[in-house]
Amino acid sequence: MIDRTHTGARCYTVRFIRTVKGDLLRGSYGTVLHPLENLGRRLVLVHWNSGVTVPVFPDQIARESQDSLHLC
């Protein structure tokens, strides 16, 4: 079952992130869709303002209204 507690939360990158769909510069904003797990790793699926939707690790993003985003 997918935990949608944080769905819709605004977040931003705390460092540069290279993804298969393009680079996310530090300070890029997006909207959390939901947390997920892949190969035992916890990830967060985010729809970024640049138009791409890619998973990132929770320690690579922070919630817009708080210092960190504690998911999973």
C-alpha positions as CSV (number, residue, x, y, z in Angstrom):
1,M,0.0,0.0,0.0
2,I,1.3,3.4,-0.9
3,D,1.6,6.0,1.9
4,R,0.1,9.2,0.5
5,T,0.6,11.2,3.7
6,H,3.0,13.7,2.0
7,T,1.3,13.8,-1.4
8,G,1.2,17.4,-2.6
9,A,3.9,18.7,-0.3
10,R,6.2,21.2,-2.0
11,C,9.9,20.4,-1.8
12,Y,13.2,21.5,-3.3
13,T,16.6,19.9,-4.0
14,V,19.4,20.5,-1.4
15,R,22.1,19.6,-3.9
16,F,22.6,19.0,-7.6
17,I,21.0,15.7,-8.8
18,R,21.7,14.0,-12.1
19,T,18.7,11.9,-13.3
20,V,18.0,9.9,-16.4
21,K,15.5,12.6,-17.5
22,G,17.8,15.5,-16.9
23,D,19.7,17.4,-14.3
24,L,18.0,19.0,-11.3
25,L,19.9,22.0,-10.1
26,R,20.2,22.8,-6.4
27,G,17.1,24.7,-5.4
28,S,14.8,23.1,-8.0
29,Y,11.2,22.9,-6.8
30,G,8.7,20.1,-7.2
31,T,5.7,18.4,-5.7
32,V,5.8,15.1,-3.8
33,L,3.7,12.4,-5.3
34,H,4.5,9.5,-2.9
35,P,7.3,7.5,-1.3
36,L,8.3,4.2,-2.8
37,E,10.9,1.4,-2.3
38,N,13.1,-0.1,-5.0
39,L,15.7,-2.9,-4.3
40,G,15.5,-2.1,-0.5
41,R,16.1,1.6,-1.1
42,R,13.7,4.3,0.1
43,L,12.9,6.9,-2.6
44,V,10.4,9.7,-3.1
45,L,8.6,10.2,-6.4
46,V,8.5,13.9,-7.2
47,H,7.0,15.9,-10.1
48,W,9.4,18.7,-10.7
49,N,8.6,22.2,-12.0
50,S,10.7,21.4,-15.0
51,G,8.1,18.9,-16.1
52,V,9.8,15.7,-15.3
53,T,8.7,13.1,-12.7
54,V,11.6,11.2,-11.2
55,P,12.4,9.5,-7.9
56,V,15.0,10.9,-5.6
57,F,16.4,9.9,-2.2
58,P,14.8,11.6,0.8
59,D,18.1,13.1,1.9
60,Q,18.4,14.9,-1.5
61,I,15.3,17.1,-0.9
62,A,13.8,19.3,1.8
63,R,10.2,20.3,2.4
64,E,9.5,23.9,1.5
65,S,8.2,24.7,5.0
66,Q,10.7,22.6,7.0
67,D,14.4,21.8,7.0
68,S,14.0,18.2,6.0
69,L,11.4,15.8,4.5
70,H,11.0,12.7,6.7
71,L,9.5,10.1,4.4
72,C,9.4,6.3,4.7
